[in-house]
């Protein structure tokens, strides 16, 4: 058991209410359930999770440590769902609180459709029939009185409201899944972490941290999504990835993100080992400007550092914009191009005699490497362990 969609959402919603009110009957009234139905529902949830969530005492229901921890996650999960549909029923056709009437089946079906982009592929992914998927999406639209999808050819695209709901479902699911994972008595915890990896982090830091995590948590699943900051920031906000690691931004970007600095990285001019500038200890700007450059895309820290390097004079030709370190390495090996990279990013190529820094790392060219997360993010045990290992690597290297 490790998925919100396997649980009854009405029973799940009642768990924090039972703890706050110390009463099964009061929680039942608040959720519109009968007390026998809620009693049976709670017993089923406890069986599914393999944990005792409450102690039945003469003075009422008291949450166990496991129940209190799960209750906090449940509150956060339903807050995400409520935010996703806030104001959806103002037109008068929907329900006052549509998030309270959504079912796990409906949310699972809609999220599958959002990820697959078509009813056919969503049906294959979930094992649900296409009519069941259509019905689930239609019911969600009726609850909120808003369109969630638009047909485009053989597929569908999400409306603005649909994208917002998909984000809310992902974030809610992440909270519940983290709460369930914390209930496991197994100290070699499992679970899944999705890491957004920007170019620098892939060189040494990220591989070392992941290797250490797998040793500490052999049952864990690690999914690495590579991309630039621009490519990763929306998946982070949407709950598709759990955290980003790489160069931080100033200012930090969209509202709702938090940044944690890890270390400062100095950049160097890099070229192939046989480049004409090899041997020039500190080439001046004029020498550097005689060769074509590979630069980062507009708005990236690398692009801004390149501009600063040639401030006060005309910049050299920069025929190539590229954010892929692997591609940049290949171009450098077969040309006289120059670029700015961290020495860590080319450590193996330097050791093999393929690439070389032109002069020492430049003290004025620094960028801060760190973690970017959603504001208020509460990591699961696995995610927290990964962050600890990243910080440990930085401290010891």
N, C-alpha and C positions, 0 to 999 in steps of 0.2 A: 504494500500500500504506500504509494508516494505521489498521489495525484489528486488535486482538488476535484477533478471531474468524476472521481469514483465515490464521492460523498454527497449526501443530501444537503443542499445548501440551507434549507430552512432549519434543519437540525444543527448544522454548523453555526449558523447565525445565533442560535439560542445559547450556545455554550458560554460566551462572555456574559450574557444576561443572567444565567444561572449563578455565575460567580459573583456578579455585582449585587444581586438581590438575595443571594443565599437561599433561594427558593425555586423549586421546580414549578410550582403552580404559578408564581408571578411571572416567570420566564415564559411559561406556556401562554398565559394571557397576552403577553407583549408580542408574541410571535403568531398569535391566532391559531395555536394548536391546543388540543386537549392535553391535560396532564398525562393520561395514560399514553397518548401518542408520543409525547416528548420523552417520557420515561423510556419507552421502547426505542425511540430514535437515538437517545443518548447511549443506551446499552449497545446498540448496533455500531455506533461510531467508535465506542471504546473497543469493541471486538475488532473492528476493521483496523484500528490503529495499534492495537495490542498494548494499550496503556490505560491506566485508571486516571480519569480526569478530575473526579470529585470524590470526597469522602462524605458519606451520608451520616450526619450527626443529629443528635436530638435538637440542636439549635439551628439546624438547616444544612444546606449544601455548602461545603467548603472546598475550594479548588485545591488540588494537589499542586506540587511544583510544576509537574508536566502540564496540568490543566491551565495554570496561570500563564505559562509561557505560550501555549497554543492560543489562549484567549487573546493575548496581545497581537499575535499574528492575524487572527481572524478579524479583529477590529480594523487593522490596517488594510486587510484584503477587501473588506466590504466598503471601506472608505474610498478605495480606488474605484470600485464599481459605481459607488454613488457619485463620485466626481465625473466619471465617464458619461453619465446620463443626466447630470444636473441641468435642470431647465428644459429637459427634453419634452415634458408633458405640458408645457405652458399653453399649447394650442387648444387644450381642452378635450382632445380625443384620447389622450393617454391616461395612465394612472399617475397618481400623485407621487409615488415612489416606485418607479418601474424596477429599480435594482432589487427591491425586496421580493419581487415576483419571478425573477429569472431563475431558471433551473440549470443544473449542471449540464444536462443534455443540450440545452439551447446554447450555452456558452461554448461548449466543446465543439458543436457543429459550426457555430459562427467563426470561431478562431481557426478551425480547419479550413474554412472557405477563405478567410482572410489570407492565410498562408499559401494556399494552393492556387487561388485566383480563378477557380472554376468549380462548379458543382461536381463535375465528373471526377476531377482529381481529388477533391475533398472527400467524396464517397469512397474512393480507393484508399485514401489515407486513414479513414476512420472506421471503415466497414459498415457505415450507415448507408441506407438507400438514398438515392437522390430525392425522392419525395419527402423522406424524413428531414433531409437537410433543408429543402425548400420550406417545409412547414416550420422548422425551428427558426429560420431567419425571418419568415413572415410574422411569426409570433413575437419575436423581439421587436420588429418594426412597429407592430401594433401596441406593444407595451409602452414604447416611448413616443409613439405618434410621429416618427421620423424615418425617412428612408436611410437604409444602411449600405445598400449596394446599388450599382448601376450596371446594366448589361452592356458589354462591349464585345461584339462579335460572338464568339463561342465562350468567352469568359466573362468575368465580372470585375469591376473595380470598386473599391470602397469609397463612399462619400466621406465628407469631412466628419460627419457624425459616426460613420462606420469605423474610420481610422481611430477616432477617439475611444470608441467602445473596445476595439481590438487592443488598444494600449491598456485600458483599464483591466481587461481580462488577463492579459499577460502579467501585469503587475500584481493583480490579486492572486493569480496562480503561483507566482514566485513566493509570495508571503506564506501561503498555505503549505506549499511544498517544503519551505524552510522550517515551518513549524512542525511538520510531520517528521522531517529528517532529525530534528532535535529530540524526538521521542525514542529514537532507536537506542537500545542498550549496548549495541555493538560499538566498541571504542575505535575499531578500524572503519570509521564512518565512510559512507558512500555519498551518492548524490552526483549532481552535475554542475559544472561551472562553465560559463561561456565568456571568453575573454576577447575583447577587442584589442588587437595588436597593431600599433602604429610602427613605422619602419624601425626606429632605433631599438625598440624593446625586443625585437626579434634576434638581435645579435648575440647577446650573452645573458642579459638579465632574465628575460622570459623563459628561455630553455632551461636555465638552471633552476628557476623557481618551480616550473612544471615538473621537472625530474624529481625535485625534492618532495613535491606534493604527492606524486604517485607512489613514492616510497612510503610516505606517511599514511596515505589513504589509497591502498591498492584497489579498492572497489569503486573509486571515483571515476567519473567520466569528464574529460576536459575537452572542450570545443574551442578552437582558436579561430577567430574571424579576423582576417588581415584586411587592412585598408588604411586610408588616410583619416585624419581627424574628421574631415567633412563627411566621409563615407560612413563613419562609425557613430557619430554623435546622435543621429536620429534613432538608429537601432538601440542605442543605450537608453534614450528617453522612452522608447516604446517598450522596454523590457525584453527585447530580443537578446541583448547581451547584458552581462551583469556589471562589468566594469571595463574601462579602457586604460591602457598603459602606454605611455609614450610622452612626447613633448607636450607640455601644458600650454594653454593659451592665455594671453593677457589682452583684454579681459577674458574671463573664463567661458564666455559663450552664452548660449540660451539660459534663461532663468530656469532654475530647477536642477542645476548641476553643481557639484562640489569638486574641488581639486585638492590633492594632497601631494606636495612636493617630496621627491625622494632624493635627488641629487642634481648637481649642475654638470652639464656636459659641454666640453669645449670642442669646437669644430676645427678642422684642418682642411687645407687645400689638398686634393687628392688627384693623382694621375697614374697612368701605367708606369711600370718600373723603368721602361726605356724612354720616358718622356724627355724632351730637350731641356726642361727646367730641372731635372734631377741633378743634384749637386749644388744648386743655388740655395744657400742656407736660409735666406730670408728674401725671396724675390719681391721686388717692389710692384706697385700697382700697374705700372707701365708694362712690365714683363708679363704679369698675369693677364693683362688685357690683350695681349697678342694672340691668345688662343681662344677657341670657342668654348662655351660653358654649357654644362647641364645644370638646370636650375629647378627649384621646386615651383609648384603652381602659385599663382597670385594669392597673397594672404597667408601663406605658410611662413613659419619662422625661418626656414632655410632661404626662402626668397628674400625676406627682409634683411637677413644677414648679408646676402650677396649684394643687395643694393647698397647697404652701408659700406661694404668693402670698397666700392668704387664711387662713393659719395664725393662730390666736388669735381667730377670729371665725367666724360661720356662712358657709359658702361660698355663692356666688350660684347660681341655677338653672343646670343644665347639661343641657338636654334632648337634646343631640346628642352622641353618641360617634362619632368618625370618624377614620380614619387616612389617608384619601385627600386629599392636598393639592388635587387638582383639584376634588373635591366640596366641600371646605371653601371654596375660592375662590368657587364658585358660590353657596353659601349666604350667605357674607358680602356678596356683591354685592346680594342681594335681601332683606336683613334688617338688624336692629341688633345682631346677634350679635357677640361678641368671641371671639378665640382667641389662642393663643400660637404664633408661627411664627418662623422665622429670616428676617431681611430678604432673604437670598439667595433664599428660596423664593417671594417675591412681587416680585422686582426688576422683572420685566416689567410686572406689573399696576400697580406704583407709578409706573413711567415713563409708563404710559398713562393715569394719573390715575384708576384704578379702585379701588385699595386704598391704604391708608396705615397706617404705624405710628402708634399712639397713644402719644406720648412716645418717648424714646430706648430702644435695647436695654437690658435690665436686667442689670446686672453680676452680680447674684446668681443669675441664671438662665442657667446654662451647661450645655452637654452636649458630650461628646467625640465627635467624628466620626472614624471610622477603618475599618479592614479587619478582618474576622473570617474566619478560615480554620480548616481542620482542623489539629489538632496534628500536627507532623511533615510538613506538606504541602510537597512539593517541586514548585514550579511548572514547567510546561513553558517553553520559550523564549518563546512567545507570552504566556503568563500572566505571566511575569517582566517582560516588556516593558511590559505593561499596568500592573503595580504601579509600575514605574519612572516611567511617565508620570503616574500619579496623584500620586506623591510630588513630581515636578517641578512639576506644577500648583500643589500646595500651597505649595511653596517660592517660587514666582514670583508669587503673587497675594496 
